[in-house]
Amino acid sequence: MDCYRGGMKHRRALKSPAQLPNRLWQYRKRMGFSQRDVADILGYISRAEISDFERGDKLPSFVSALKFEIIYRVPVAFLFPALYARRCRP
């Protein structure tokens, strides 16, 4: 969806069904980290990757998910409950 703001054309992000809900933002805030802090700890150059993960636009790699588990001190299943529930269905 396009929108115009101040004479400039902007693309508004639409919530896609492909986006995966997660709790990364809540646990990051709970630990008192900024996105920049987390990006530095995980070895990312910019905080944009962390933002993409938190919005559900991207799924982190297995190694990054384990790193999230370590720095937020909660199991990966708590960080990605929808994915966990989908994978554990009989």
Backbone as ProteinMPNN parsed JSONL, in Angstrom:
{"seq_chain_A": "MDCYRGGMKHRRALKSPAQLPNRLWQYRKRMGFSQRDVADILGYISRAEISDFERGDKLPSFVSALKFEIIYRVPVAFLFPALYARRCRP", "coords_chain_A": {"N_chain_A": [[0.851, -1.157, 0.0], [0.623, 2.154, -0.906], [1.445, 5.376, 0.362], [1.259, 8.907, 0.825], [3.352, 11.282, 2.231], [4.139, 14.373, 3.308], [4.794, 15.164, 0.681], [6.484, 13.202, -0.185], [6.764, 9.918, -1.416], [5.922, 7.024, 0.314], [6.275, 3.639, 1.285], [4.014, 1.7, 2.941], [4.352, -0.656, 5.481], [2.861, -3.776, 5.389], [1.195, -6.095, 7.427], [2.018, -9.277, 7.004], [0.709, -12.573, 6.418], [2.735, -14.358, 6.433], [4.523, -13.486, 8.261], [6.145, -14.182, 11.293], [5.023, -14.412, 14.495], [6.698, -13.455, 17.496], [8.53, -13.32, 20.622], [10.72, -11.738, 20.928], [11.172, -8.952, 21.177], [9.925, -8.333, 23.656], [11.482, -9.829, 25.5], [13.989, -8.715, 25.038], [13.639, -6.093, 25.938], [13.031, -6.674, 28.584], [15.493, -7.572, 29.508], [16.867, -5.249, 29.35], [18.266, -4.373, 27.105], [19.263, -2.584, 24.156], [18.39, -2.55, 20.636], [20.733, -2.172, 19.245], [22.636, -3.017, 21.135], [22.078, -5.781, 21.241], [22.565, -6.48, 18.578], [25.331, -6.018, 18.472], [26.251, -7.937, 20.346], [25.461, -10.313, 19.09], [26.944, -10.172, 16.82], [26.176, -8.795, 14.519], [26.288, -6.264, 11.998], [24.552, -4.092, 11.834], [21.626, -2.793, 13.548], [19.384, -3.318, 12.151], [18.905, -5.96, 11.318], [18.156, -7.175, 13.724], [15.821, -5.801, 14.225], [14.306, -6.718, 12.03], [14.049, -9.428, 12.763], [12.595, -9.157, 15.167], [10.189, -8.024, 14.256], [9.255, -10.118, 12.847], [9.76, -10.394, 10.214], [11.956, -11.725, 9.272], [13.402, -14.91, 9.915], [15.6, -15.921, 12.401], [18.817, -17.542, 12.03], [19.614, -20.914, 13.04], [21.819, -20.902, 14.769], [21.858, -18.197, 15.554], [19.381, -18.102, 16.867], [19.949, -19.745, 19.054], [21.847, -18.13, 20.27], [20.226, -15.955, 20.977], [18.71, -17.272, 22.899], [20.666, -17.656, 24.871], [21.499, -14.993, 25.559], [19.081, -13.804, 26.352], [18.263, -15.508, 28.265], [16.239, -17.47, 28.208], [14.405, -20.327, 26.983], [14.457, -21.204, 23.479], [11.955, -21.983, 22.586], [10.246, -20.38, 24.092], [10.768, -17.916, 23.034], [9.901, -18.104, 20.415], [7.011, -18.951, 20.295], [4.829, -19.547, 18.557], [5.994, -20.806, 16.345], [7.134, -23.003, 17.623], [4.818, -24.274, 18.596], [3.605, -24.939, 16.192], [5.418, -26.744, 15.11], [5.332, -28.799, 16.948], [2.899, -30.013, 16.813], [0.843, -32.921, 16.539]], "CA_chain_A": [[0.0, 0.0, 0.0], [1.398, 3.376, -0.973], [0.862, 6.546, 0.997], [2.043, 10.111, 0.594], [3.568, 12.026, 3.46], [5.04, 15.498, 3.08], [5.226, 15.22, -0.695], [7.328, 12.061, -0.518], [6.041, 8.652, -1.484], [6.421, 6.013, 1.248], [5.598, 2.349, 1.241], [3.586, 1.293, 4.274], [4.536, -2.096, 5.706], [1.637, -4.513, 5.693], [1.431, -7.318, 8.199], [1.826, -10.416, 6.114], [0.471, -13.826, 7.13], [3.989, -15.1, 6.5], [5.298, -13.01, 9.398], [6.093, -15.108, 12.41], [5.024, -13.714, 15.785], [7.701, -13.916, 18.448], [8.622, -12.524, 21.851], [12.074, -11.199, 21.011], [11.12, -7.576, 21.673], [9.608, -8.341, 25.089], [12.626, -10.32, 26.281], [15.079, -7.745, 24.915], [13.31, -5.003, 26.865], [13.122, -7.218, 29.94], [16.913, -7.642, 29.855], [17.415, -3.898, 29.337], [19.14, -4.189, 25.953], [18.78, -1.914, 22.95], [18.63, -3.368, 19.445], [22.164, -2.025, 18.945], [23.351, -3.905, 22.062], [21.872, -7.168, 20.806], [23.284, -6.64, 17.311], [26.757, -6.128, 18.802], [26.484, -9.226, 21.013], [25.288, -11.393, 18.114], [27.905, -10.018, 15.742], [25.6, -8.155, 13.341], [26.841, -4.937, 11.768], [23.54, -3.073, 12.119], [20.479, -3.215, 14.337], [18.282, -3.607, 11.229], [18.634, -7.405, 11.352], [17.421, -7.444, 14.967], [14.485, -5.264, 13.98], [13.624, -7.665, 11.135], [13.705, -10.61, 13.562], [11.547, -8.8, 16.132], [8.934, -7.814, 13.53], [8.844, -11.378, 12.23], [10.018, -10.345, 8.776], [12.983, -12.736, 9.02], [13.612, -15.905, 10.954], [17.049, -16.035, 12.614], [19.424, -18.856, 11.822], [19.619, -21.764, 14.235], [22.876, -20.417, 15.665], [21.392, -16.928, 16.133], [18.313, -18.423, 17.818], [20.612, -20.218, 20.274], [22.455, -16.961, 20.908], [19.12, -15.245, 21.638], [18.407, -18.062, 24.086], [21.7, -17.406, 25.874], [21.52, -13.619, 26.075], [17.804, -13.478, 26.999], [18.121, -16.48, 29.35], [14.983, -18.22, 28.091], [14.469, -21.294, 25.88], [14.019, -20.763, 22.152], [10.507, -22.229, 22.499], [9.562, -19.224, 24.684], [10.98, -16.775, 22.145], [9.127, -18.336, 19.198], [5.968, -19.912, 20.688], [4.001, -19.967, 17.418], [6.79, -21.776, 15.578], [7.246, -24.191, 18.461], [3.51, -24.946, 18.606], [3.364, -25.477, 14.846], [6.32, -27.896, 14.918], [5.049, -29.861, 17.918], [1.569, -30.617, 16.599], [0.904, -34.31, 16.036]], "C_chain_A": [[0.9, 1.223, 0.0], [0.672, 4.482, -0.228], [1.792, 7.724, 0.749], [2.134, 10.887, 1.885], [4.567, 13.136, 3.141], [5.591, 15.547, 1.667], [6.116, 14.059, -1.125], [6.497, 10.788, -0.498], [6.706, 7.647, -0.549], [5.639, 4.734, 1.049], [5.285, 1.947, 2.671], [3.725, -0.217, 4.398], [3.208, -2.731, 6.076], [2.002, -5.77, 6.455], [1.055, -8.5, 7.304], [1.54, -11.668, 6.928], [1.742, -14.648, 7.271], [4.853, -14.65, 7.687], [5.071, -13.934, 10.585], [6.108, -14.353, 13.734], [6.06, -14.321, 16.726], [7.724, -12.977, 19.65], [10.007, -11.902, 22.02], [12.09, -9.801, 21.611], [10.897, -7.553, 23.185], [10.809, -8.78, 25.93], [13.833, -9.393, 26.174], [14.864, -6.599, 25.895], [13.468, -5.457, 28.315], [14.576, -7.278, 30.423], [17.588, -6.274, 29.83], [18.369, -3.612, 28.189], [18.468, -3.328, 24.891], [19.005, -2.863, 21.776], [20.103, -3.318, 19.066], [22.994, -2.94, 19.836], [23.277, -5.355, 21.586], [22.618, -7.431, 19.502], [24.778, -6.809, 17.57], [27.083, -7.483, 19.418], [26.427, -10.378, 20.014], [26.242, -11.289, 16.933], [27.333, -9.444, 14.46], [26.14, -6.739, 13.225], [25.824, -3.853, 12.116], [22.384, -3.669, 12.926], [19.294, -3.595, 13.456], [17.925, -5.09, 11.216], [17.807, -7.759, 12.588], [15.985, -6.961, 14.82], [13.678, -6.202, 13.086], [13.198, -8.926, 11.886], [12.54, -10.303, 14.485], [10.194, -8.593, 15.455], [8.416, -9.1, 12.908], [9.031, -11.39, 10.732], [11.045, -11.391, 8.361], [13.037, -13.694, 10.201], [15.121, -16.035, 11.158], [17.537, -17.445, 12.316], [19.363, -19.64, 13.132], [20.638, -21.261, 15.248], [22.459, -19.106, 16.323], [20.285, -17.167, 17.153], [18.909, -18.924, 19.134], [21.294, -19.07, 21.014], [21.4, -16.117, 21.615], [18.764, -15.952, 22.947], [19.402, -17.763, 25.206], [21.613, -15.992, 26.436], [20.216, -13.22, 26.761], [17.48, -14.436, 28.144], [16.756, -17.156, 29.398], [15.108, -19.204, 26.928], [13.936, -20.711, 24.569], [12.507, -20.939, 22.009], [9.707, -21.072, 23.094], [9.666, -18.01, 23.773], [10.128, -16.876, 20.882], [7.997, -19.326, 19.476], [5.109, -20.403, 19.523], [4.726, -21.017, 16.579], [6.894, -23.093, 16.338], [5.93, -24.981, 18.447], [3.231, -25.607, 17.256], [4.203, -26.729, 14.613], [5.98, -29.065, 15.836], [3.672, -30.473, 17.763], [1.723, -32.031, 16.079], [0.447, -34.434, 14.599]], "O_chain_A": [[1.826, 1.322, 0.804], [-0.558, 4.522, -0.191], [2.982, 7.541, 0.493], [1.129, 11.125, 2.555], [5.703, 12.866, 2.751], [6.743, 15.933, 1.47], [6.463, 13.945, -2.301], [5.625, 10.618, 0.355], [7.918, 7.443, -0.615], [4.465, 4.764, 0.682], [6.18, 1.863, 3.513], [3.275, -0.965, 3.531], [2.518, -2.263, 6.982], [3.001, -6.424, 6.157], [-0.101, -8.665, 6.915], [2.076, -11.817, 8.026], [1.825, -15.53, 8.126], [5.795, -15.342, 8.072], [3.959, -14.398, 10.838], [7.108, -13.715, 14.063], [6.27, -15.533, 16.748], [7.019, -11.968, 19.679], [10.413, -11.578, 23.136], [12.929, -9.497, 22.46], [11.593, -6.842, 23.91], [11.111, -8.167, 26.954], [14.619, -9.294, 27.116], [15.788, -6.185, 26.594], [13.973, -4.719, 29.16], [14.853, -7.059, 31.602], [18.742, -6.143, 30.237], [19.195, -2.705, 28.284], [17.245, -3.346, 24.75], [19.72, -3.857, 21.9], [20.661, -4.317, 18.614], [23.943, -3.569, 19.368], [24.285, -6.059, 21.536], [23.234, -8.485, 19.338], [25.421, -7.656, 16.95], [28.079, -8.109, 19.054], [27.236, -11.304, 20.074], [26.34, -12.217, 16.131], [27.946, -9.59, 13.403], [26.418, -6.089, 14.233], [26.197, -2.803, 12.639], [22.199, -4.884, 12.973], [18.304, -4.134, 13.951], [16.748, -5.435, 11.114], [16.868, -8.55, 12.506], [15.048, -7.637, 15.243], [12.502, -6.453, 13.348], [12.099, -9.435, 11.664], [11.599, -11.091, 14.583], [9.161, -8.949, 16.021], [7.262, -9.165, 12.486], [8.529, -12.279, 10.046], [11.012, -11.888, 7.235], [12.75, -13.32, 11.338], [15.854, -16.239, 10.19], [16.77, -18.408, 12.347], [19.091, -19.079, 14.194], [20.355, -21.2, 16.445], [22.681, -18.918, 17.519], [20.251, -16.509, 18.193], [18.427, -18.566, 20.209], [21.314, -19.045, 22.245], [21.634, -15.619, 22.716], [18.546, -15.307, 23.972], [19.01, -17.632, 26.366], [21.65, -15.805, 27.652], [20.234, -12.383, 27.664], [16.539, -14.207, 28.904], [16.192, -17.386, 30.469], [15.846, -18.939, 25.979], [13.072, -19.835, 24.57], [11.851, -20.117, 21.37], [8.593, -20.808, 22.642], [8.765, -17.173, 23.74], [9.686, -15.862, 20.341], [8.018, -20.437, 18.946], [4.702, -21.564, 19.51], [4.124, -22.003, 16.154], [6.756, -24.168, 15.754], [5.934, -26.204, 18.305], [2.684, -26.708, 17.198], [3.735, -27.676, 13.98], [6.312, -30.209, 15.525], [3.314, -31.374, 18.52], [2.615, -32.316, 15.28], [0.443, -35.534, 14.045]]}, "name": "protein", "num_of_chains": 1, "seq": "MDCYRGGMKHRRALKSPAQLPNRLWQYRKRMGFSQRDVADILGYISRAEISDFERGDKLPSFVSALKFEIIYRVPVAFLFPALYARRCRP"}
